[in-house]
Amino acid sequence: MSTSLIPPESLARVGEILSEPVTVLIDQREAQRYAYAVGDLNPIYFDEGSAQAAGYRSITVPPLFITHALVRPKPADELRLDGLYEDTAAVSLQVSRMMFGGEEWDFLEPVHVGDEITGTTRLADLDQKEGKKGPFVRLVRETTFTNQDEQVVARSRQVGIAR
């Protein structure tokens, strides 16, 4: 195998929480705007009676809304030249570029309007592989979403590929 692209101090961070947890109150108006934007008009997102008839305690939200809700707004003047924001939870690697390598979700409990959801992201895995074009790094960030009752409602795993 070629020289390591992963500094020892970065490898030591596996399992570490990468940034402060983010907590938001799930807002009905924002959740419904999201449902309209993604074209999901399921009545359980808009009508209390429909949600309860479907077995929910109250109006619920589209599953992927939780990741949207937890994104902190930033001003446009903080954008980099490539149109992205600086990654404050970056892991140092000896690479020149990073790309999105996929995402997996586990939805464990419904999220309702009025729930308070906290997202905590940790470095789940970091390893180096050999590909056809040489070595690359696979970086996995896992975000756990919990509600106000400390129930895990969802978990996502994002994979980054770096060369």
JOGISUL-V801052 format. One record per backbone hydrogen bond with DSSP energy under -0.5 kcal/mol. CO is the residue of the C=O (numbers start at 1). NH is the residue of the N-H. E is the energy in kcal/mol with one decimal. If there is no record, write none. Layout:
co;nh;e
CO;NH;E
CO;NH;E
//
This chain:
co;nh;e
5;7;-0.6
5;94;-3.3
7;10;-1.1
7;11;-2.0
8;12;-2.0
10;13;-1.4
11;14;-1.4
13;16;-2.9
16;123;-2.6
22;119;-2.9
24;26;-0.5
24;117;-2.6
25;27;-0.6
26;114;-2.6
27;31;-2.4
28;32;-2.6
29;33;-2.3
30;34;-2.2
31;35;-2.3
32;36;-2.5
33;37;-2.5
34;38;-2.3
35;39;-0.5
35;40;-2.5
36;39;-1.0
39;41;-0.9
42;45;-2.1
43;46;-1.6
43;47;-2.8
44;60;-2.0
47;51;-2.3
48;52;-2.6
49;53;-2.5
50;54;-1.4
51;56;-2.6
52;55;-1.6
59;113;-2.5
62;65;-1.9
63;66;-1.1
64;67;-0.7
64;68;-1.2
65;69;-3.0
66;70;-1.4
68;71;-1.2
75;78;-1.8
76;79;-1.9
78;86;-0.6
80;83;-1.8
84;80;-3.1
86;88;-0.9
87;90;-1.2
93;95;-1.3
97;163;-2.1
99;161;-2.8
102;159;-2.9
104;157;-2.4
106;108;-0.6
106;155;-2.1
111;61;-1.8
112;115;-2.3
115;26;-3.3
115;117;-0.6
117;24;-2.5
118;146;-2.5
119;22;-2.1
120;144;-2.6
121;18;-2.5
121;19;-0.7
122;124;-0.9
122;142;-2.5
123;15;-4.1
125;140;-2.8
127;138;-3.0
129;131;-0.5
129;136;-2.2
131;134;-1.6
134;131;-2.2
136;129;-2.9
137;139;-0.6
137;162;-2.6
138;127;-2.1
139;141;-0.5
139;160;-3.1
140;124;-2.2
140;125;-1.5
141;143;-0.5
141;158;-2.9
142;122;-2.5
142;144;-0.5
143;156;-2.5
144;120;-2.2
144;146;-0.5
145;153;-2.7
145;154;-1.4
146;118;-2.8
147;150;-2.3
151;147;-2.2
151;153;-0.7
153;108;-2.5
153;109;-1.8
154;145;-2.8
155;106;-2.4
156;143;-2.5
157;104;-2.1
158;141;-2.6
159;101;-3.5
159;102;-0.6
160;139;-2.7
161;99;-2.6
162;137;-2.8
//
